[in-house]
């Protein structure tokens, strides 16, 4: 069944309707010629213990093992081994430690053998507590326990999983004989410690490299954000003729997704088909995830459809598809897929629900968001902190800050992500003081803020032009919480100084912190120059952007508009010509409004809408009414040397004005309107919307690229600074 053929049906949700560099992989996997038609952790081999049939306890049935042990008149080493091994396999690590202590206390000539010791070391590794493991190691040395390969590897694995890199290396060096497992464990520990060069040197020195060895180094490099090095190792693995196993395929496909390399992904898919491993659950899911991350949703859907008879009970495959559509900006299709899950009775977990909520947030679909929220409760899921965080974010991004606050206040448990989500919601809606108050409440409740929290609170200070507070929090994050500023934090500070009109201070901050190589800070400074009409700093910012070859369409347009504002038409013309020469094109402005589950989208001068005649007629009357209230068109913003009347006409039919006019004629009087725009709202439209809110006695909420604007009674929440 193809995705395109799915039709809306009765379901828990109503379907929305729309009305209107990675390194090159070309030579790198030369052995992977076929193309499709259109373990991270290293296990320790367990040596089987010969036990009487009555004492053999497999799986994780600790209670059965304990019962057998208790019923044994004379507890032998085999009985203890079965009980402690059952604990290790079943994750009952503290019970295993307790049984080992009981064994030592019992005495009676029953000494722990190598199998018991290997099992109890696995319990220590499971607890992640190095101290009991270190004591057991000491006991082994004092009692001169013969250390064979299995026991040495168990000891290595324990130190590695407890994060004691020094003792891992020391134990490895002390081993008389090593095998592939030993090398894999120490290489994995090296990677876990962040020693990239050390791990690669160890790998190169290893005399025995099997598929697990290659998997360990490739996956470890990926976890340490070294995809190029991981790619190089994958290439060498293929050249060496090492057979790929299912974990190799899953890891390699994840690497292709990380690099967004569709070409590499298709080469790997070809090898998967040749090896006939596509039916493996993990490989199939990895293929779907890779295609999703590479933007090839049709290929991902083909794999899902071919294996649909296998995916009924595999929730991960469904979740991957929903998340994939969202990652690629196809929110409506993500919700359609989510509805299909519900119709087919697939169990929907919290991850999938969180993805569905995110789809509604990204598209600003508040009604669909409410339905997904209702679905959460109807399915009986408790709203934990991660899900509550997503719902708070959804309501806030849809312009419903009050609903976001209600969800936040109702949450029983609040982690740092939920606090941060609410704080950022206040910041984006211009509630700077409330964001700071929430931050103070959060820290008073002993919740330690993270890097994202500080970005949120600095952003709140920026939007509120709270310079003193911003300086305080920037200093606090480093001295109190030990957070090293990232470019996001630095950019917030540049924005803070820029919004406050401290352009010299903003420029000095860039130089003092040695971030002049970062294009984003110059774009932020240029934006502040637009507001404050400072041509000197604007030329400085644009000059740095051109030098960095990062002057995008938005920056060109901003500079062009500044020239136009100062009637420098020749400079405007030169800048526009430069854009054409460099093939830099301005992204068209779009505005949209959701009414009755339908998305109505408009562009400037749009006549494609079925009600265009009514919209333009109403807008003409409305603009006359605005002039009576004192509105004056900002014709100085039109970047063309034309007559005043032509400039006024050019401004009159911007996309946000068309969307608002349509909303007014389509809803009852007094109904609040929520408009969304893909770019920053222009100065003239911002001024006009203030007057429209008074003329129509409506609250109008506009979400542009940077923040929310709440218009009411000719005032905006941003206080005319955005």
C-alpha positions, 0 to 999 in steps of 0.5 A: 500500500503506497502512502499517497493512496492513504485516504482520511477515514474516521479516526481520533483526529480530523485530517488537515486540508491544504487549500492553496556537507558531508565528505564525498562518498563517491570513491570511498566504498568501491567494493559496494558496487550494487545499488538498490532498484529505486553492536555498539558494545562488545559482548564478553563470550560466556563459557557455559557451566556444566550444572545438574539439570535441576540447577540450570536456570536460563534467562533472567529468572532470578527467583527460580535460581534463588529457589533452587539455591535455597533448596540445595542442601549443600550449595556447590560452586555450580549452584552459586554460579547459576544464581549469580549469573541469572542476576547478571543476565536479568539486570538484578545486579544488587541481588547478584552482589548480595548473593556473592557476599553470602557465598563468601560468608558461607565458607565451607570450602566452596570458593568462587570459581572464575565463572562466579567471579566473571558473573559478579564482575558483570553485576558491578559493571551493570551498577556502574560502581567501580568500588565493589569491582575494585574490591573484588579485583583485590580479593582475586589478587590476594587469593592468587586467582588464575586469570584466564581470558574470560575473567580478564575480559570481564575485569576489563569490561567492568572498569570500562563500563564504570568509566575508570579509563586509567584502571582499564588501561592498566588491567589491559597492559597487565594481561599476559594474553589478549584477544579481539574482545580485549582490544575491543573493550579497551578501544571502546573505553578510550572512545568513551573517554573522548580520546580519539587519537588514542583509540585510533592508535590502539585500533591500528596496533591491534593484531586481531581485528574482526567485524566487532572491532571495526564496529566499535571504532566506527560507532565510537567515532560517530558518538564523538562527533567525528563522522569523517573519521568514521567514514574513513574507517568504514572505507578501510573496512570494506577494502579489507574485505571484512564481512559486514554483519547486521550491526555494521549495516545499522551503524553504517546507515546511521553514519550515512544519515548523519552525513546526509549522504544519500549516495553512500546510503544507496551504496549500503542499501545495495550491499544490504540487498546483496547480503539478503539482510533487508528483512532484519528488523534493525537493518530495515529500521536503519534503512528507513531512518537513513532515507528520512535523514537524507530527505528521501521520504519516498524511498523510506515509504517504499521500504515501509510498504514492502515490509508492512506485514512485518511492521505491525508490532514494530512501533519503531518503524512507524515512529521513524516515519512520523519523525522523518516527515517532521524532519523534512518539513512535511508536517501534514503528512506526518499527521496523516501517518499518525492517523493511519497508526491509530486506525490500524491499531498500532500501539502509539508510544510517548515518542510518537506522540511527542513527534505528532505534537512537534508536527503541530507546533512547527506548522502552527496547527493549534486545533490539530494540536489539541486533538493530539493532546486529547489523544494522549489522554484518551489512550491513557498515557500519563503526561510525563515531563518530556511529553509535557515539554512538547505540549507546552512548546506546541501551544506556545508556538501556536500562539496560545501562551495561556494553554502552555502555562496551564499544562506547565502548572499541571505537570506533576514532575518538572525536569530541566527540559520542561522548565526551559520549554516554558521559559523559552515560550515566555521569551518568544512571546515578549514576556521577558520579566516573567521568563526571568521570574521563572528562571529564579523560581527554577533555581530556587527549586534546585533545578540546575539550568543547562545551556539551552536554559541560558539561551532562553533567559538571555533571549528574554533579556534581549527581547526586553532590552534588559541589558543589566540583567543580561550581563548578570546572567551571562556572567552567572552561567560561567561562574555559577554553573560552569557553562562555556558560552557557545555561539548561541549565547554570544549571539544573544549578547550581541542582540541584547546590545544591538536592540538597546542601541549600544552598537559600539558595545556590540561590535566591541563584544564581537572583537573581545570574544574573538567571534568575528569569524561567525556570520550570525553575529554580523547578521544580528548586528546588521538587523540592529542597524536597520532598527536604529538606522545606523549606516556606519555600523551597517556597512561594517557588518555587511562588509564582514559578511561579504568577506566571510562569503556569508552574505545571504539574501536576508542580509542583502535585502536588509542592506538594500532597504537601508539604502532605500530608506536613506534614498540612496537609490544608486547604492540600492541598484548596485546591491540588487545587481550584485545579488543577481550576479551571485545568484542570491535570490530573496525568499518569497514572503508567505503568510498563512492562517488556519481556519476550520482545519484548512491552511490558507496561504498568501503571497504579496499581491496574491490573486489565487485564493477563491475569495480574492475579490472579497479580500481585496475589496475589504482591504481597500476599505480597511486601509481607508479606515486606518488612515482615518485613525492616523496610520501612514504608509511607510513608503520609505521602505520600498526599495524602488525609486518610484512615485509615492502612490506606487510605493503605497500600492506595493505595501498595501497588498503584503501577504500578512495583510491579505491573510488578516483581511481573509481572517476578518471576513471569514470569522465572527466579529471579535474572534482573535486571529493567528497569522504565521509568516516565514520571514520577519514581519515588515515595519509597515505591516507591523504598524498597520496591524496595530491600527487594524487591531483597534479598528476591528476590536480584535486581538491579532497574534502574528508569529514571524521568523523570530518571535510572536507579536500580540497586537491589541488596541493599537499596541504590540507586545514587542513594543515596536522592537523586533 
